[in-house]
């Protein structure tokens, strides 16, 4: 039987003792930690750079949108000015037309007045343009007798 206190016999059957901490494992851990820290800083720098780039792009986009809006506003203002000009021309034409209609109404009433006066006033002579008297129809000094005109000779 083997006793527990016999170490000499047990040593041959056991695996070799575990070696102590190796120095390269510590350096490996430090290297990996450093590499992770550097990668974190690189990612952080890239994120900031992309954020700044996005801000610049947003500003450019806003500028383009403002420029387009300004162009549209300018076009609309120009169209509005043209429309106002046309409306002013139409209003002036309407005023001229109204003045002409008033003048026409005045002329119509004046014409009606003239026609009404002509109907109401009796004519002094039925012929407005009487023919001059012929010497044959004039009274003679032979006693005041009027004689009919002589028949025309053929």
C-alpha positions in Angstrom: 0.0 0.0 0.0 1.0 3.4 -0.6 0.9 6.0 1.9 -0.1 9.5 1.4 3.0 10.8 2.8 5.1 9.2 0.2 5.7 11.9 -2.2 8.4 10.4 -4.0 6.2 7.8 -5.5 3.4 10.2 -6.4 5.7 12.6 -8.2 6.4 10.3 -11.0 2.8 9.9 -11.9 1.8 13.6 -11.9 2.0 16.1 -14.7 4.8 18.6 -14.5 4.0 21.6 -12.3 2.3 24.6 -14.0 4.8 27.3 -15.0 4.5 30.7 -13.4 3.0 33.7 -15.2 4.7 34.4 -18.4 5.9 38.0 -19.1 4.6 38.2 -22.7 1.0 37.7 -21.6 1.0 41.0 -19.7 2.5 42.8 -22.7 -0.2 41.2 -24.9 -2.9 42.5 -22.6 -1.4 46.0 -22.6 -1.1 46.0 -26.4 -4.7 44.9 -26.9 -6.0 47.5 -24.5 -3.9 50.2 -26.2 -5.2 49.1 -29.6 -8.8 49.2 -28.4 -8.3 52.7 -27.0 -6.7 53.9 -30.2 -9.6 52.3 -32.2 -12.1 54.0 -30.0 -10.4 57.4 -30.5 -10.2 56.8 -34.3 -13.9 56.0 -34.4 -14.7 59.0 -32.2 -12.7 61.3 -34.6 -14.4 59.8 -37.7 -17.8 60.3 -36.1 -17.0 64.0 -35.4 -15.7 64.4 -38.9 -18.8 62.9 -40.4 -21.0 65.0 -38.1 -19.2 68.2 -39.3 -19.6 67.0 -42.9 -23.3 66.4 -42.4 -23.7 69.9 -40.9 -21.9 71.4 -43.9 -24.1 69.4 -46.3 -27.3 70.5 -44.4 -26.2 74.1 -44.6 -25.6 73.8 -48.4 -28.9 72.1 -48.8 -30.6 74.9 -46.8 -28.9 77.5 -48.9 -30.0 75.8 -52.1 -33.6 75.6 -50.9 -33.5 79.2 -49.9 -32.1 80.1 -53.3 -34.9 78.2 -55.1 -37.5 79.7 -52.8 -36.1 83.2 -53.6 -36.2 82.5 -57.3 -39.8 81.3 -57.1 -40.7 84.4 -55.1 -39.0 86.6 -57.6 -40.9 85.0 -60.5 -44.2 85.3 -58.6 -43.5 88.9 -57.8 -42.8 89.6 -61.5 -46.0 87.8 -62.5 -47.9 89.8 -59.9 -46.4 93.1 -61.2 -47.5 92.1 -64.7 -51.0 91.2 -63.5 -51.3 94.6 -61.6 -50.2 96.4 -64.8 -52.9 94.5 -66.8 -55.5 95.2 -64.2 -54.6 98.9 -64.3 -54.9 98.9 -68.1 -58.3 97.2 -67.8 -59.5 99.7 -65.2 -58.4 102.6 -67.4 -60.2 101.1 -70.3 -63.3 100.6 -68.2 -63.2 104.2 -67.1 -62.8 105.4 -70.7 -65.7 103.1 -71.8 -67.8 104.5 -69.0 -67.0 108.1 -70.1 -67.9 107.2 -73.7 -71.1 105.7 -72.6 -72.0 108.8 -70.6 -71.1 111.0 -73.6 -73.3 108.7 -75.8 -76.2 109.0 -73.4 -75.8 112.8 -73.3 -75.8 112.9 -77.1 -78.9 110.6 -77.3 -80.7 112.9 -74.8 -79.7 116.0 -76.8 -80.9 114.3 -80.0 -84.2 113.4 -78.4 -84.6 117.0 -77.2 -83.9 118.3 -80.7 -86.3 115.8 -82.2 -88.9 116.7 -79.6 -88.6 120.4 -80.3 -88.9 119.8 -84.0 -92.1 118.0 -83.6 -93.6 120.5 -81.1 -92.7 123.6 -83.1 -95.0 124.4 -86.0 -93.4 125.0 -89.3 -93.7 128.6 -90.5 -93.7 127.5 -94.1 -94.4 124.0 -95.3 -91.4 124.1 -97.6 -88.2 124.8 -95.7 -86.6 125.9 -98.9 -89.1 127.9 -100.8 -88.4 128.6 -104.5 -87.8 132.2 -105.4 -90.7 133.9 -106.9 -90.7 134.2 -110.7 -91.2 137.7 -112.2 -94.4 136.5 -113.8 -96.0 135.7 -110.5 -95.2 139.1 -109.0 -98.1 141.6 -108.8 -98.2 144.1 -111.5 -99.2 147.7 -111.4 -102.2 147.2 -113.5 -104.8 147.7 -110.9 -103.6 145.1 -108.4 -105.0 142.1 -110.2 -102.9 139.0 -109.9 -102.6 136.9 -113.0 -101.7 133.3 -113.1 -98.3 132.5 -114.6 -98.0 132.0 -118.3 -98.0 128.4 -119.5 -94.5 127.2 -120.6 -93.9 127.3 -124.2 -92.9 124.2 -126.0 
